[in-house]
Amino acid sequence: MKTILIRLVACVCLSHVLQAQAASTVELNVSGRITPSACAPSLSDGGVYDLGKIAAKDLNSDRPTLLPATSLQLAITCEAMTLLALEPRDNRLGSSYNDSPNSFGLGLTGNNAKLGFLLLTLDTVLADGVEMIPIGSTASSSWSPTSILSHHFLTAFAPKDVFAPAPVQQLTAQLHVAPALAPANTLPLSEEVPFEGSVTLTIKYL
């Protein structure tokens, strides 16, 4: 499905107070741009990593248990050369056991105990036949190299040693998924406890 991006910018302007009288009007401005090129992201295996059942006795009692990591192939296909970034969203926000702001949650138990966390990294980036690196930014103005995906910043792609986003049309990368479960002594393990991480990767046009 083709998509367009319309960016809404609201600006509230208040005039100066004159002779102790409040202004009686306020102004709203709406602006944006429509991009002619749309991009579609996809993940191998449907973006699903099923760890199956894990025995409670295999969990560390007082520290997180690192679970087997895996890699999925991320592909981005655009209709034309497009300047873009990835904007991750943690659909289990607030449930990460890890103190790192760049970790994603694995959900909560019935008594609101945090089940674990998920770390996502990118490497082996190839765009239109050129090797690239992932770069991150919190404001789309200054960028620096990082392999980490985070819901606190955008991730774009650039040629090596060039720390500014480059337009792409066909891109592939390896998305590494590293989950971990919270210490056993923080979890109610008298019955089966499901855990599930969920992350949405959205294309943001720059």
C-alpha positions in Angstrom: 0.0 0.0 0.0 1.4 3.4 -0.9 1.8 5.9 1.9 2.4 9.6 2.1 3.7 11.6 4.9 2.0 14.8 6.0 3.8 16.6 8.8 1.7 18.8 11.0 3.3 21.7 12.8 1.2 23.7 15.3 2.4 27.1 16.4 0.6 29.1 19.0 1.4 32.8 18.9 0.3 35.2 21.7 0.6 38.9 21.1 2.2 41.1 23.8 0.0 42.3 26.6 -1.0 45.9 26.0 -2.1 48.0 28.9 -2.8 44.9 31.1 -5.4 43.6 28.6 -5.1 39.9 27.4 -5.1 39.2 23.7 -8.4 37.8 22.3 -7.0 35.8 19.4 -4.7 32.8 18.9 -3.2 31.6 15.6 -2.8 28.0 14.4 -0.5 27.2 11.5 -0.5 23.8 9.7 2.3 23.0 7.3 3.9 19.9 5.8 5.2 18.2 2.7 3.9 15.2 0.6 6.7 13.0 -0.6 6.2 11.4 -4.1 8.1 8.3 -3.2 6.9 5.7 -0.8 9.0 3.0 0.9 8.0 -0.4 2.4 9.9 -2.2 5.1 9.8 -6.0 5.7 11.4 -8.6 7.9 12.2 -12.2 7.2 10.2 -14.9 9.0 7.3 -12.4 9.2 9.2 -10.5 11.9 8.5 -13.4 14.4 11.0 -15.0 16.7 9.4 -17.8 18.7 11.5 -19.0 21.6 9.0 -21.7 22.6 8.9 -22.8 26.2 11.7 -22.2 28.7 11.9 -24.1 31.9 11.8 -22.0 35.1 14.7 -24.0 36.5 16.9 -22.8 33.7 16.6 -19.1 34.7 19.2 -17.4 36.8 17.9 -16.7 40.3 19.3 -13.2 40.9 20.4 -11.9 37.5 18.9 -11.7 34.0 19.0 -14.8 31.9 20.3 -14.2 28.3 18.2 -16.2 25.8 19.5 -17.4 22.4 19.8 -14.5 20.0 18.8 -14.5 16.4 19.1 -12.4 13.2 16.3 -11.4 10.8 16.8 -9.7 7.5 15.5 -6.2 7.3 14.6 -5.0 3.7 13.5 -1.6 2.7 12.2 -1.0 -0.8 11.4 2.4 -2.2 9.9 3.5 -5.5 12.8 5.9 -6.0 15.9 7.2 -4.2 14.5 8.4 -0.9 16.0 10.1 2.2 14.6 8.1 5.2 15.1 6.9 8.7 13.7 4.1 10.9 11.6 5.2 13.9 11.2 2.2 16.4 8.3 2.1 18.8 8.2 -0.1 21.9 4.7 -1.6 22.0 5.5 -2.9 25.6 6.8 0.5 26.8 7.5 0.6 30.5 8.0 -3.2 30.9 11.8 -3.5 30.2 13.7 -5.0 33.2 16.9 -3.5 31.9 17.7 0.1 33.0 19.1 0.9 29.6 16.9 3.5 27.7 17.6 1.6 24.5 16.0 -1.7 25.6 12.5 -2.8 24.7 10.1 -4.5 27.1 8.8 -8.1 27.1 5.6 -7.3 28.9 4.4 -7.6 32.5 3.1 -10.4 34.7 -0.3 -10.2 36.3 1.2 -8.5 39.3 3.1 -6.0 37.1 6.5 -7.6 37.4 8.7 -6.8 34.4 9.4 -10.0 32.4 12.6 -9.1 30.7 14.0 -7.0 27.9 15.0 -7.0 24.3 18.0 -5.4 22.6 18.0 -4.7 18.8 21.1 -3.9 16.7 21.8 -3.5 13.0 24.8 -4.4 10.8 25.7 -5.7 7.3 23.9 -2.8 5.7 23.9 -2.8 1.9 22.0 -0.1 -0.1 21.9 -0.1 -3.9 25.1 -2.1 -4.0 27.0 0.2 -1.5 28.0 -0.8 2.0 26.6 1.6 4.6 26.5 2.1 8.3 23.6 2.9 10.6 23.6 6.3 12.2 21.4 7.7 14.9 19.9 11.1 15.8 17.5 12.4 18.4 16.6 15.5 16.4 17.4 14.8 12.7 20.0 17.5 12.8 23.2 15.8 14.0 24.0 12.2 13.4 26.5 9.7 14.8 27.4 6.1 14.1 25.5 3.5 16.2 24.4 0.0 15.6 21.7 0.2 18.3 18.0 0.6 17.5 16.2 2.6 20.1 12.7 4.1 20.6 14.6 7.3 21.8 16.1 8.2 18.4 15.9 7.8 14.7 18.2 5.5 12.7 19.2 6.4 9.1 21.9 5.0 6.8 25.1 6.6 5.4 28.3 5.5 3.6 31.2 4.8 5.8 32.9 7.9 7.3 30.0 10.1 6.2 27.8 10.9 9.1 24.7 12.2 7.3 21.7 10.3 5.9 22.0 9.2 2.3 19.0 8.5 0.0 18.4 4.8 -0.7 16.1 2.8 -2.9 16.9 -0.9 -2.1 18.4 -1.6 1.3 19.0 -4.8 3.3 20.5 -5.2 6.7 20.8 -7.8 9.5 18.6 -7.1 12.5 20.0 -8.9 15.6 17.5 -9.7 18.3 18.9 -10.4 21.8 16.2 -11.2 24.5 16.7 -11.7 28.2 14.4 -12.7 31.0 14.3 -11.1 34.4 15.8 -12.9 37.4 13.7 -15.8 38.6 13.4 -14.3 42.1 11.4 -11.4 40.7 8.9 -13.5 38.8 5.8 -15.6 39.8 6.8 -19.0 38.5 4.3 -21.3 40.1 2.4 -21.4 36.8 3.2 -20.8 33.1 4.1 -17.2 32.3 3.9 -15.9 28.7 6.3 -13.2 27.6 6.2 -11.2 24.3 8.1 -8.3 22.9 6.6 -6.2 20.2 8.4 -3.4 18.3 7.1 -1.4 15.4 9.6 -0.1 12.8 8.1 2.9 10.9 9.7 4.6 7.9 10.1 8.3 8.6 10.8 10.5 5.5 13.5 13.1 6.0 
